[in-house]
Amino acid sequence: MSPTFKLNRLTSAILLATVATSAYAQDNTVTADDSNVTELDTVFASASSVETDVRDAPASVSVITREELDRKPNASIAEVLGTLPGVTGGFAPTGAGSKIAFRGMPDKYTLILIDGKRIGGSNLLGHRPDTLAQDLDWLSPDAIERIEVVRGAMSTLYGSEAMGGVINIITRKIDTVWSGSLTSNLSVPDSGTSGETMSHSFNISGPITESLGIRLGGSYSDRAPDTGDRGSSGATNQNLNAKLSWQLNENHSIYLDGSVGRNRAEPFPNLAEREANGETYEVFGTDMRHKNFGIGHEGRFGEVRTKLDLYVNTYENKGDGEQLGAKSKEQVADFKVDFPVTTYGIDHWLTVGAQYKKEEVENPSNIGNILSVLLPGGDTVSAEKKPTGWAWSLFVEDQIFLKDNLILTLGLRGDKSDEFDLHISPRGYLVYHPTDSWTIKGGVSKGFRAPNLKERSLTSGTSSMGMGCTSLRPLGYTGGQCYMIGNPNLEPEVSTNYEIGVAFNQAGYSFDLTYFQSKIKDMIQNGFLGQIGGVWYTQQFNIEEGETAGLEASFGLPLADRLKLSGNATYMIKSKNKTTGSWLNMTPRWTANAMLNWEATEKLSTYASVQYIGKQLYSLPADSTAADRFAHANTTLDIGATYAVNKNLTIRAGIQNLANNIARTDDDYGDGNGRTYYMGLTARF
């Protein structure tokens, strides 16, 4: 920002709005005309209904840049997400340790978006949600511009699932000149029993005509299964994506986009022997296919902006076994309009939006598999083979510029579905800048998660031979198979969330500290139903409550002209299931990350990073005679370097987990990776 000119907050918002609306026609490169443009700080689009300076974002936010994604290969973007404050997961290739979660809440409260749009979910297409990968990697890595992360409930903007936080993957804009990149990486474990990983991705974009542009991307990665007594199964991922944008005029643009992807689990070569010896859990065989298609319009009518997105997400499990043919479909229509207004001398930026969503799911193994349930009293319910559902919502958000350094954001959302009455989610957030360097912010919000189609289906049941049946013991259950069935009378899970924080940022020095607290009600859990027709059943009920609280801190410290130290830490004061008294699963008391970056020359940059993840409860015992199972604390150290051979070629190499400290679980499902050597290159044109 020019030292002689300072934008006020509303002017900044208007400028950001103008830039965003015309983004389809913008070149990513800097031209001579750009030299006089007033620079804004990092733009953040996910914490409010309009783009804003990241310091003004009405939430706790983080941004993963393109540079950070290029620093070292990641088998999944979960690995880099897991290094953020308030975020857990990403330390293992499979199992619960691979799932990203926020602030001590389960991963089912994590909403994943691409360019602000839902991506649907494959979690109902396996035996259980924990046996499937989180839907984070359905996009070519080279197509990603940055990843925006919001920690804390965002249901006012995004509705269901956004109760813990939001991951919004922002894709690269279409360039006005033809350009592209090709990236290849190879990761080789030090241990001969661990599988190698090879990945390739590309992205290319450019103009077809002066007003029509296209972007194409794709990726392929292959992780071989481990061959030792402990370890993870392998996986092959393939993705293709495309986007076509048409700039009708300076105020209106239309886009078409689509993607196809395949995620195939590669079983252990000696899987049958392993299972016979009880040495490993099977990652239930999956061959997941994903398709997405969307069309949208962005427009400006004077100071009024509009945005319309219509899109469809489909998933299908074509793997072997009982889940063969399981599929889901989600159709979504999103519309919003935003504009500046002034009332009583106070400037506002007002957004009004609506969403309609329709869903359906099939899974022959556990949806509609209870052919008929004879309930106490004699009523019979026929099997529901293909549950469907709809939901609509309306929301309004008002950014109120009380002063140039004081912004109040108020939001309200109403959601209605075919299964529950109107649900209201309000939010209030205040951002105050006492000086240019200091920020104080805090707010209160309501979050919610609606029951999914399986949870609310009475004739959909997952079989269990142990932990899923423990609630039946008071009724006389002593062992054997039971079924965990849904409940059409479920209500949404809800939370009340608080946070307050302070931040400092000046001349490269930065520090922030945030306290957060969430109280969760009506958590869905299995409760006893009983024995019906000689078969034992448990059923989903809104029967539990939880509470989380903690501190997040992060810092950036320039040690020299080209040397910078940065890091973060999270301390969970509380992460408790208030009904059972147990600590919530996969929530370490402490996590900490630090990185030292040295720009040795204009071409050579190096780094050393360390991550500590504390001990975390993995699962509760199946009965009173068994012990809790944990993922044990561990510390990992990574080192690496990146060298720009020229403006078109960059090479990288390094060692991940240098000390070979492997994150272990009490079973052998979901262990972390050992020492791994990597090398890679990125070619650009």
Wavefront OBJ file of the C-alpha trace (Angstrom):
o trace
v 0.000 0.000 0.000
v 1.302 3.449 -0.907
v 2.528 5.395 2.157
v 0.705 8.524 0.920
v -2.661 6.887 0.305
v -4.685 4.639 2.565
v -7.881 2.952 1.416
v -10.765 2.981 3.857
v -12.488 -0.339 4.470
v -15.514 0.214 2.246
v -13.380 1.527 -0.625
v -11.196 -1.573 -0.266
v -14.274 -3.791 -0.403
v -15.540 -2.055 -3.542
v -12.134 -2.407 -5.215
v -11.976 -6.088 -4.279
v -15.477 -6.590 -5.651
v -14.484 -4.961 -8.936
v -11.368 -7.109 -9.225
v -13.272 -10.303 -8.409
v -16.058 -9.652 -10.914
v -13.627 -9.160 -13.777
v -11.320 -11.997 -12.691
v -12.116 -14.174 -15.688
v -10.539 -11.597 -17.979
v -7.472 -10.904 -15.856
v -3.932 -11.999 -16.559
v -2.003 -13.419 -13.607
v 1.194 -11.720 -14.736
v 2.142 -8.156 -13.784
v 2.361 -5.649 -16.623
v 3.854 -2.179 -16.755
v 0.427 -0.685 -16.081
v 0.256 -2.511 -12.758
v 3.086 -0.530 -11.209
v 0.818 2.288 -10.047
v -1.979 0.105 -8.676
v -2.449 0.379 -4.921
v -1.609 -3.000 -3.384
v -4.077 -4.672 -1.049
v -3.145 -7.271 1.513
v -3.997 -10.934 0.897
v -7.552 -11.328 -0.385
v -9.707 -13.851 1.466
v -13.038 -15.036 0.046
v -14.307 -17.769 2.388
v -14.995 -16.093 5.753
v -17.692 -13.737 4.485
v -20.039 -13.488 1.533
v -17.690 -11.078 -0.291
v -13.919 -10.875 -0.754
v -12.045 -9.038 1.956
v -8.573 -8.213 3.190
v -7.431 -11.211 5.223
v -6.900 -8.954 8.273
v -10.575 -7.942 8.093
v -11.873 -11.505 7.724
v -14.648 -12.116 10.290
v -13.245 -15.482 11.404
v -10.016 -17.309 12.270
v -8.444 -17.959 8.889
v -5.329 -19.365 7.216
v -4.136 -19.369 3.612
v -1.977 -22.073 2.035
v -0.243 -20.472 -0.928
v 0.871 -21.958 -4.233
v 4.474 -21.609 -3.039
v 3.751 -23.725 0.041
v 2.079 -26.411 -2.064
v 5.131 -26.529 -4.358
v 7.672 -26.769 -1.538
v 7.449 -30.547 -1.196
v 5.296 -33.370 -2.557
v 2.138 -34.217 -0.659
v 0.325 -37.494 -1.238
v -2.781 -35.590 -0.136
v -3.391 -31.916 0.594
v -4.356 -33.181 4.058
v -0.623 -33.300 4.841
v -0.184 -29.538 4.477
v -3.590 -28.762 6.034
v -2.524 -30.708 9.129
v 0.253 -28.179 9.812
v -2.172 -25.282 10.410
v -3.199 -24.035 13.863
v -6.383 -25.607 15.198
v -6.251 -28.384 12.598
v -5.624 -32.084 13.222
v -5.122 -35.021 10.866
v -3.098 -35.509 7.724
v -0.267 -37.386 9.453
v -1.202 -40.845 8.102
v -2.065 -42.020 4.579
v -5.155 -43.969 5.714
v -7.459 -44.299 8.698
v -8.594 -41.692 11.188
v -5.170 -40.020 11.171
v -5.652 -39.020 7.535
v -8.889 -37.056 8.169
v -8.799 -33.269 8.612
v -10.766 -31.929 11.581
v -11.011 -28.569 13.331
v -10.673 -27.553 16.965
v -11.307 -30.962 18.483
v -14.473 -31.682 16.530
v -14.986 -34.862 14.457
v -14.156 -34.716 10.747
v -17.858 -35.014 9.836
v -18.081 -31.315 10.801
v -15.534 -30.335 8.104
v -17.010 -28.858 4.914
v -14.927 -29.056 1.726
v -15.486 -26.627 -1.148
v -13.885 -25.952 -4.523
v -14.241 -22.316 -5.561
v -16.953 -21.918 -2.946
v -19.008 -24.855 -4.226
v -19.783 -28.073 -2.375
v -18.128 -31.203 -3.723
v -20.631 -33.705 -2.311
v -19.299 -36.717 -0.485
v -18.438 -40.401 -0.856
v -18.612 -41.155 2.874
v -21.829 -43.216 2.614
v -20.510 -45.491 -0.125
v -18.372 -47.794 2.004
v -18.934 -50.081 4.963
v -18.403 -47.167 7.360
v -17.316 -43.543 6.761
v -13.963 -44.152 8.494
v -13.023 -46.809 5.920
v -13.042 -44.261 3.087
v -10.708 -41.418 2.220
v -11.775 -37.851 2.923
v -12.836 -36.093 -0.294
v -9.880 -33.697 -0.495
v -8.049 -34.794 -3.615
v -10.475 -34.668 -6.527
v -8.540 -31.898 -8.260
v -5.217 -31.714 -10.075
v -2.708 -30.158 -7.620
v -1.348 -27.906 -10.376
v -4.834 -26.391 -10.805
v -4.827 -25.030 -7.237
v -4.008 -21.355 -6.706
v -4.393 -21.407 -2.917
v -6.376 -23.079 -0.153
v -8.419 -20.944 2.224
v -9.178 -22.417 5.628
v -11.740 -21.100 8.099
v -11.591 -22.479 11.625
v -14.888 -22.372 13.487
v -18.551 -22.720 12.569
v -19.609 -21.136 9.259
v -23.149 -22.510 8.978
v -24.550 -18.996 8.507
v -22.865 -18.888 5.092
v -22.555 -22.533 4.104
v -25.235 -24.432 6.025
v -24.899 -28.030 7.169
v -21.495 -29.671 7.833
v -19.725 -26.315 8.317
v -19.860 -26.755 12.098
v -16.152 -27.257 12.672
v -14.620 -25.375 9.781
v -14.374 -24.912 6.033
v -11.709 -25.847 3.478
v -12.124 -23.847 0.264
v -9.801 -24.861 -2.577
v -9.381 -21.900 -4.930
v -8.413 -22.791 -8.499
v -6.141 -20.855 -10.817
v -7.658 -18.196 -13.030
v -7.671 -18.623 -16.788
v -4.745 -16.699 -18.260
v -5.015 -14.202 -21.122
v -1.905 -15.734 -22.704
v -1.264 -19.434 -23.089
v 0.665 -20.777 -20.103
v 0.958 -23.976 -18.176
v 2.919 -26.186 -15.831
v 3.872 -29.821 -15.455
v 4.932 -31.279 -12.110
v 6.401 -34.699 -11.299
v 7.423 -36.030 -7.888
v 8.884 -39.267 -6.589
v 8.910 -40.244 -2.897
v 10.951 -43.271 -1.828
v 10.674 -44.563 1.764
v 13.847 -45.534 3.576
v 12.180 -48.756 4.686
v 11.997 -51.502 2.101
v 8.555 -52.480 3.366
v 6.903 -49.122 2.652
v 5.419 -48.283 -0.705
v 6.855 -45.687 -3.084
v 4.735 -42.792 -4.323
v 4.937 -41.276 -7.787
v 2.782 -38.375 -8.936
v 2.345 -36.253 -12.053
v 0.071 -33.271 -12.653
v -0.414 -30.576 -15.257
v -2.348 -27.370 -15.759
v -2.718 -25.342 -18.944
v -4.866 -22.314 -19.700
v -5.233 -19.592 -22.267
v -7.513 -17.717 -24.647
v -9.473 -19.303 -27.469
v -10.723 -15.893 -28.556
v -10.524 -12.456 -26.954
v -13.549 -13.253 -24.780
v -13.351 -17.043 -24.470
v -10.796 -18.849 -22.312
v -10.133 -22.411 -21.260
v -8.256 -24.238 -18.499
v -7.345 -27.926 -18.544
v -5.761 -29.923 -15.752
v -5.032 -33.472 -14.784
v -3.105 -35.602 -12.339
v -2.039 -39.168 -11.681
v -0.537 -40.542 -8.487
v 0.284 -44.056 -7.396
v 1.218 -45.137 -3.886
v 2.272 -48.764 -3.646
v 0.946 -50.727 -0.645
v 3.265 -51.410 2.263
v 4.580 -54.952 2.566
v 5.626 -55.105 6.231
v 3.691 -56.408 9.227
v 2.356 -52.904 9.801
v 1.495 -50.225 7.312
v -1.044 -48.851 4.900
v -2.704 -50.081 1.763
v -1.857 -48.344 -1.476
v -3.907 -46.009 -3.630
v -4.093 -44.800 -7.211
v -5.639 -41.405 -7.946
v -6.540 -40.030 -11.375
v -8.188 -36.674 -12.084
v -9.110 -34.586 -15.110
v -10.714 -31.158 -14.881
v -11.653 -28.413 -17.312
v -13.173 -24.951 -17.229
v -14.459 -22.765 -20.041
v -15.209 -19.089 -19.392
v -16.898 -16.596 -21.679
v -16.557 -12.890 -20.926
v -19.764 -11.550 -22.480
v -18.763 -7.963 -21.702
v -17.004 -6.087 -18.925
v -19.888 -6.771 -16.514
v -21.001 -10.309 -17.291
v -19.336 -13.708 -17.644
v -20.498 -17.307 -17.976
v -18.567 -20.449 -17.148
v -18.820 -24.186 -17.698
v -16.682 -26.566 -15.685
v -16.408 -30.274 -15.123
v -14.185 -32.931 -13.655
v -13.844 -36.686 -13.483
v -11.764 -38.619 -11.005
v -10.928 -42.093 -9.804
v -9.537 -43.120 -6.427
v -8.709 -46.804 -6.222
v -7.479 -48.558 -3.105
v -4.659 -51.019 -3.748
v -4.912 -53.859 -1.219
v -1.965 -55.479 0.501
v -0.403 -58.245 -1.595
v -0.859 -60.682 1.324
v -4.206 -59.326 2.533
v -5.812 -62.716 3.230
v -2.838 -63.817 5.328
v -2.831 -60.532 7.251
v -6.513 -60.760 8.074
v -6.175 -64.390 9.135
v -3.426 -63.366 11.559
v -5.405 -60.359 12.786
v -2.515 -58.102 11.792
v -4.423 -55.424 9.915
v -7.794 -53.977 9.186
v -8.893 -54.104 5.578
v -9.452 -50.748 3.984
v -12.666 -52.050 2.470
v -11.974 -52.355 -1.233
v -12.967 -49.226 -3.088
v -12.753 -48.019 -6.630
v -14.379 -44.624 -6.181
v -15.407 -42.602 -9.222
v -16.324 -38.925 -9.033
v -17.919 -36.634 -11.605
v -18.777 -32.962 -11.386
v -20.441 -30.624 -13.837
v -21.356 -26.985 -13.323
v -22.534 -23.861 -15.083
v -22.646 -20.363 -13.684
v -22.936 -16.642 -14.258
v -21.372 -13.613 -12.614
v -22.716 -10.164 -13.270
v -22.542 -6.516 -12.299
v -25.414 -4.072 -12.496
v -23.829 -0.833 -11.378
v -22.751 -1.473 -7.777
v -24.854 -4.634 -7.544
v -23.122 -7.990 -8.061
v -24.854 -11.295 -8.730
v -23.541 -14.853 -8.781
v -25.360 -18.009 -9.850
v -23.944 -21.546 -9.656
v -25.751 -24.694 -10.818
v -23.833 -27.929 -10.365
v -24.050 -31.698 -9.897
v -21.721 -34.024 -7.953
v -21.849 -37.797 -8.360
v -19.861 -40.602 -6.731
v -19.880 -44.329 -7.430
v -18.011 -47.153 -5.725
v -17.069 -49.713 -8.365
v -14.824 -51.697 -6.076
v -15.167 -55.360 -5.297
v -17.262 -56.569 -2.399
v -20.566 -55.627 -0.837
v -20.248 -51.936 -1.741
v -20.133 -52.606 -5.493
v -22.562 -50.226 -7.174
v -22.944 -47.853 -4.237
v -23.563 -44.358 -5.599
v -24.637 -40.875 -4.572
v -25.840 -37.758 -6.358
v -26.073 -34.157 -5.208
v -27.677 -31.339 -7.235
v -27.173 -27.774 -6.010
v -28.358 -24.322 -7.043
v -26.653 -21.324 -5.367
v -27.560 -17.692 -5.921
v -26.432 -14.537 -4.174
v -26.587 -10.803 -4.726
v -24.482 -8.212 -2.889
v -24.294 -4.435 -2.943
v -23.156 -1.454 -0.844
v -25.719 0.674 0.996
v -25.514 3.601 3.401
v -27.995 4.108 6.250
v -27.835 6.873 8.865
v -24.380 7.785 7.601
v -23.013 4.250 8.144
v -21.706 2.216 5.203
v -22.806 -1.419 4.761
v -22.056 -4.208 2.352
v -25.191 -6.364 2.172
v -25.459 -9.887 0.752
v -28.622 -11.928 0.254
v -28.459 -15.523 -0.957
v -30.399 -18.725 -1.478
v -29.529 -22.386 -1.969
v -31.470 -25.452 -3.055
v -30.000 -28.936 -2.705
v -31.316 -32.362 -3.674
v -29.585 -35.618 -2.707
v -29.911 -39.350 -3.262
v -27.818 -42.351 -2.259
v -27.611 -46.105 -2.854
v -25.483 -48.694 -1.075
v -26.694 -52.304 -1.222
v -24.532 -53.306 1.744
v -26.062 -51.003 4.356
v -28.784 -48.781 2.870
v -32.200 -50.393 2.500
v -30.584 -53.685 3.486
v -33.006 -54.272 6.371
v -35.776 -55.784 4.249
v -38.428 -55.093 6.843
v -38.307 -53.983 10.447
v -41.039 -55.221 12.773
v -41.235 -52.546 15.436
v -42.614 -53.076 18.933
v -46.360 -52.619 18.542
v -46.540 -54.569 15.288
v -45.818 -51.840 12.705
v -43.736 -52.923 9.719
v -41.526 -50.553 7.705
v -40.576 -51.525 4.162
v -36.979 -51.212 2.986
v -35.907 -47.849 1.540
v -33.395 -48.835 -1.136
v -32.680 -45.352 -2.487
v -33.223 -42.605 0.104
v -33.660 -39.095 -1.287
v -33.901 -35.701 0.333
v -34.079 -31.998 -0.385
v -33.212 -28.826 1.491
v -33.455 -25.117 0.798
v -31.978 -22.153 2.600
v -32.000 -18.363 2.639
v -29.265 -16.223 4.178
v -28.404 -12.586 4.663
v -25.096 -11.048 5.738
v -24.364 -7.422 6.527
v -20.836 -6.049 6.840
v -21.233 -2.806 8.772
v -18.344 -0.331 8.570
v -18.932 1.392 11.912
v -15.606 3.184 11.550
v -12.690 2.896 9.185
v -11.034 0.594 11.730
v -14.144 -1.139 13.121
v -16.249 -3.661 11.154
v -19.252 -5.558 12.483
v -20.462 -8.571 10.488
v -23.967 -9.887 11.171
v -25.436 -12.945 9.481
v -28.593 -15.026 9.600
v -29.472 -18.221 7.748
v -32.602 -20.348 7.650
v -32.478 -23.984 6.473
v -35.495 -26.209 5.799
v -35.471 -29.819 4.618
v -37.972 -32.570 3.927
v -37.138 -34.060 7.346
v -36.811 -31.150 9.796
v -38.442 -27.796 10.429
v -36.863 -24.422 9.740
v -33.463 -24.201 11.435
v -31.962 -20.765 12.162
v -28.187 -20.102 12.297
v -27.140 -16.572 13.381
v -23.643 -15.069 13.570
v -22.077 -11.872 14.867
v -18.395 -10.931 14.494
v -16.436 -7.757 15.286
v -13.032 -6.774 13.842
v -11.183 -3.794 15.348
v -7.838 -2.287 14.295
v -6.624 0.010 17.112
v -3.549 0.720 14.943
v -2.378 -0.350 11.497
v -0.368 -3.160 13.117
v -2.828 -4.519 15.682
v -6.110 -6.380 15.219
v -8.608 -7.482 17.846
v -11.428 -9.713 16.683
v -14.076 -12.018 18.093
v -17.557 -13.333 17.611
v -20.375 -15.748 18.368
v -22.018 -18.131 15.914
v -24.399 -21.054 15.705
v -23.481 -24.139 13.712
v -25.404 -27.203 12.669
v -25.118 -30.513 10.858
v -28.218 -32.157 9.403
v -28.576 -35.967 9.604
v -27.442 -37.590 6.369
v -29.671 -39.822 4.263
v -28.455 -43.012 5.902
v -28.663 -41.747 9.479
v -32.333 -40.898 9.021
v -33.283 -44.153 7.211
v -34.909 -46.740 9.474
v -34.181 -49.613 7.086
v -30.491 -48.824 6.611
v -28.155 -50.671 8.936
v -24.433 -51.298 9.265
v -23.525 -54.652 10.746
v -21.160 -54.880 13.701
v -19.600 -57.644 15.728
v -18.335 -55.545 18.621
v -18.078 -51.855 19.443
v -21.273 -50.911 17.626
v -23.252 -53.257 19.857
v -21.995 -52.313 23.331
v -25.049 -50.179 24.191
v -27.139 -53.376 24.064
v -25.409 -55.050 27.006
v -27.923 -53.777 29.610
v -30.648 -55.539 27.580
v -28.907 -58.910 27.667
v -26.679 -58.792 24.612
v -23.617 -61.001 25.167
v -21.999 -61.087 21.750
v -22.466 -61.734 18.073
v -23.812 -59.601 15.295
v -26.013 -56.550 15.610
v -27.217 -53.868 13.209
v -26.897 -50.115 13.697
v -29.932 -48.562 12.001
v -31.055 -45.015 11.284
v -33.839 -42.929 12.762
v -36.277 -40.751 10.763
v -36.928 -38.633 13.865
v -33.382 -37.285 14.169
v -32.858 -33.553 14.582
v -29.792 -31.588 13.404
v -26.707 -31.540 15.598
v -26.153 -27.959 16.774
v -23.338 -25.932 18.308
v -22.796 -22.543 19.907
v -19.337 -21.173 19.200
v -17.277 -18.359 20.691
v -13.857 -16.964 19.858
v -11.742 -13.920 20.618
v -8.255 -13.130 19.411
v -5.535 -10.547 19.017
v -3.007 -10.221 16.191
v 0.069 -8.137 15.372
v 1.585 -7.710 11.907
v 4.297 -5.206 10.968
v 7.370 -5.284 8.732
v 7.312 -9.077 8.448
v 6.876 -9.663 12.184
v 3.573 -11.306 13.061
v 1.879 -12.912 16.031
v -1.658 -13.919 16.859
v -3.425 -15.647 19.722
v -7.025 -16.900 19.707
v -9.223 -18.495 22.354
v -12.118 -20.623 21.099
v -14.953 -22.566 22.690
v -17.774 -24.688 21.257
v -20.731 -26.322 22.969
v -22.366 -29.104 20.965
v -25.880 -30.424 21.550
v -27.942 -33.258 20.055
v -24.879 -35.193 18.877
v -25.944 -38.300 16.962
v -24.835 -41.604 18.465
v -25.990 -45.207 18.615
v -28.364 -46.034 21.451
v -29.987 -49.338 22.268
v -33.162 -50.401 20.472
v -33.363 -54.071 21.416
v -33.860 -57.517 19.968
v -36.507 -57.714 17.253
v -37.258 -60.957 15.440
v -34.164 -62.557 16.947
v -31.879 -59.795 15.647
v -30.174 -57.211 17.866
v -30.473 -53.551 16.831
v -29.010 -50.266 17.936
v -30.400 -47.005 16.583
v -29.196 -43.465 15.967
v -30.430 -40.916 18.523
v -29.686 -37.283 19.437
v -28.365 -38.366 22.821
v -24.947 -36.815 23.410
v -23.407 -33.436 24.180
v -19.854 -32.225 23.759
v -17.648 -29.265 24.533
v -14.326 -28.100 23.146
v -12.115 -25.172 24.120
v -8.555 -24.226 23.360
v -5.885 -21.743 22.361
v -4.313 -21.200 18.948
v -1.110 -19.226 18.495
v 1.067 -18.498 15.481
v 4.057 -16.299 14.695
v 6.349 -15.107 11.920
v 9.839 -13.831 12.696
v 12.337 -12.511 10.108
v 15.759 -13.453 11.493
v 17.720 -11.919 8.628
v 17.179 -10.511 5.173
v 16.529 -13.948 3.634
v 15.913 -16.022 6.749
v 12.506 -16.409 8.389
v 11.155 -18.532 11.228
v 7.430 -19.230 11.459
v 5.265 -21.562 13.455
v 2.082 -22.274 15.353
v 0.765 -24.241 18.300
v -2.632 -25.413 19.491
v -3.506 -26.352 23.050
v -6.825 -28.074 23.726
v -8.079 -27.016 27.140
v -11.096 -29.243 26.719
v -12.371 -31.712 24.127
v -14.938 -33.770 25.912
v -17.994 -35.862 25.290
v -20.069 -34.567 28.204
v -22.433 -37.544 28.028
v -19.812 -40.289 28.333
v -17.091 -38.240 30.025
v -14.481 -39.387 27.495
v -12.027 -37.221 25.534
v -13.138 -36.788 21.914
v -11.414 -39.064 19.400
v -8.382 -37.933 17.385
v -7.861 -34.751 19.400
v -4.333 -34.292 20.780
v -3.873 -32.001 23.762
v -0.895 -30.300 22.071
v 0.140 -29.801 18.464
v 2.974 -27.574 17.271
v 4.618 -26.745 13.946
v 7.668 -24.651 13.059
v 9.488 -23.904 9.822
v 12.789 -22.177 9.051
v 13.006 -20.796 5.503
v 16.294 -19.611 4.026
v 16.346 -17.934 0.614
v 20.026 -18.697 0.094
v 20.134 -17.047 -3.334
v 17.616 -15.769 -5.830
v 17.473 -19.294 -7.233
v 18.017 -21.521 -4.194
v 15.681 -21.764 -1.215
v 15.879 -24.256 1.638
v 13.705 -25.164 4.587
v 13.627 -27.217 7.757
v 10.291 -27.948 9.412
v 9.292 -29.769 12.576
v 5.885 -31.038 13.658
v 4.777 -32.333 17.052
v 1.466 -34.165 17.457
v 0.446 -35.180 20.955
v -1.110 -38.437 22.082
v -4.717 -38.780 20.963
v -7.537 -41.186 21.711
v -8.076 -43.427 18.714
v -11.095 -45.450 19.840
v -12.880 -46.503 23.000
v -12.821 -50.158 24.121
v -15.476 -52.577 22.922
v -16.137 -53.668 26.511
v -15.026 -52.933 30.062
v -12.215 -55.493 29.910
v -10.455 -53.837 26.975
v -8.212 -50.781 27.000
v -8.549 -47.496 25.156
v -6.610 -47.356 21.900
v -4.379 -44.395 21.109
v -2.396 -42.796 18.331
v 0.821 -42.037 20.189
v 2.680 -38.720 20.309
v 5.501 -38.183 17.858
v 7.763 -35.509 16.388
v 8.872 -35.351 12.757
v 11.562 -33.270 11.042
v 11.613 -32.467 7.322
v 14.375 -30.789 5.325
v 14.473 -29.804 1.688
v 15.562 -27.406 -1.016
v 14.134 -25.876 -4.177
v 16.299 -24.621 -7.035
v 15.114 -22.510 -9.979
v 17.263 -23.690 -12.882
v 15.719 -20.934 -14.990
v 12.366 -19.189 -15.254
v 10.834 -22.323 -16.796
v 12.250 -25.116 -14.640
v 12.354 -25.695 -10.877
v 13.710 -28.795 -9.148
v 13.228 -29.896 -5.534
v 14.612 -32.559 -3.224
v 14.525 -33.371 0.455
v 13.906 -35.814 3.276
v 10.623 -36.118 5.145
v 10.636 -37.495 8.699
v 14.425 -37.347 8.875
v 14.612 -39.024 12.305
v 12.216 -41.815 11.242
v 9.793 -41.192 14.116
v 6.669 -43.008 12.950
v 3.280 -42.070 14.369
v 2.006 -45.361 15.790
v -1.497 -46.484 16.671
v -2.305 -49.252 19.131
v -3.551 -51.303 16.213
v -1.856 -51.266 12.814
v -4.502 -49.221 11.008
v -3.403 -45.701 10.156
v 0.279 -45.551 11.146
v 2.223 -42.528 9.880
v 4.990 -42.552 7.295
v 8.639 -43.255 8.067
v 11.738 -41.575 6.652
v 11.118 -40.742 3.004
v 13.391 -39.258 0.330
v 11.792 -37.159 -2.367
v 12.717 -35.401 -5.563
v 10.674 -33.577 -8.146
v 10.492 -30.911 -10.796
v 8.085 -28.344 -12.181
v 8.316 -27.139 -15.771
v 6.462 -23.991 -16.835
v 5.789 -22.302 -20.122
l 1 2 3 4 5 6 7 8 9 10 11 12 13 14 15 16 17 18 19 20 21 22 23 24 25 26 27 28 29 30 31 32 33 34 35 36 37 38 39 40 41 42 43 44 45 46 47 48 49 50 51 52 53 54 55 56 57 58 59 60 61 62 63 64 65 66 67 68 69 70 71 72 73 74 75 76 77 78 79 80 81 82 83 84 85 86 87 88 89 90 91 92 93 94 95 96 97 98 99 100 101 102 103 104 105 106 107 108 109 110 111 112 113 114 115 116 117 118 119 120 121 122 123 124 125 126 127 128 129 130 131 132 133 134 135 136 137 138 139 140 141 142 143 144 145 146 147 148 149 150 151 152 153 154 155 156 157 158 159 160 161 162 163 164 165 166 167 168 169 170 171 172 173 174 175 176 177 178 179 180 181 182 183 184 185 186 187 188 189 190 191 192 193 194 195 196 197 198 199 200 201 202 203 204 205 206 207 208 209 210 211 212 213 214 215 216 217 218 219 220 221 222 223 224 225 226 227 228 229 230 231 232 233 234 235 236 237 238 239 240 241 242 243 244 245 246 247 248 249 250 251 252 253 254 255 256 257 258 259 260 261 262 263 264 265 266 267 268 269 270 271 272 273 274 275 276 277 278 279 280 281 282 283 284 285 286 287 288 289 290 291 292 293 294 295 296 297 298 299 300 301 302 303 304 305 306 307 308 309 310 311 312 313 314 315 316 317 318 319 320 321 322 323 324 325 326 327 328 329 330 331 332 333 334 335 336 337 338 339 340 341 342 343 344 345 346 347 348 349 350 351 352 353 354 355 356 357 358 359 360 361 362 363 364 365 366 367 368 369 370 371 372 373 374 375 376 377 378 379 380 381 382 383 384 385 386 387 388 389 390 391 392 393 394 395 396 397 398 399 400 401 402 403 404 405 406 407 408 409 410 411 412 413 414 415 416 417 418 419 420 421 422 423 424 425 426 427 428 429 430 431 432 433 434 435 436 437 438 439 440 441 442 443 444 445 446 447 448 449 450 451 452 453 454 455 456 457 458 459 460 461 462 463 464 465 466 467 468 469 470 471 472 473 474 475 476 477 478 479 480 481 482 483 484 485 486 487 488 489 490 491 492 493 494 495 496 497 498 499 500 501 502 503 504 505 506 507 508 509 510 511 512 513 514 515 516 517 518 519 520 521 522 523 524 525 526 527 528 529 530 531 532 533 534 535 536 537 538 539 540 541 542 543 544 545 546 547 548 549 550 551 552 553 554 555 556 557 558 559 560 561 562 563 564 565 566 567 568 569 570 571 572 573 574 575 576 577 578 579 580 581 582 583 584 585 586 587 588 589 590 591 592 593 594 595 596 597 598 599 600 601 602 603 604 605 606 607 608 609 610 611 612 613 614 615 616 617 618 619 620 621 622 623 624 625 626 627 628 629 630 631 632 633 634 635 636 637 638 639 640 641 642 643 644 645 646 647 648 649 650 651 652 653 654 655 656 657 658 659 660 661 662 663 664 665 666 667 668 669 670 671 672 673 674 675 676 677 678 679 680 681 682 683 684 685
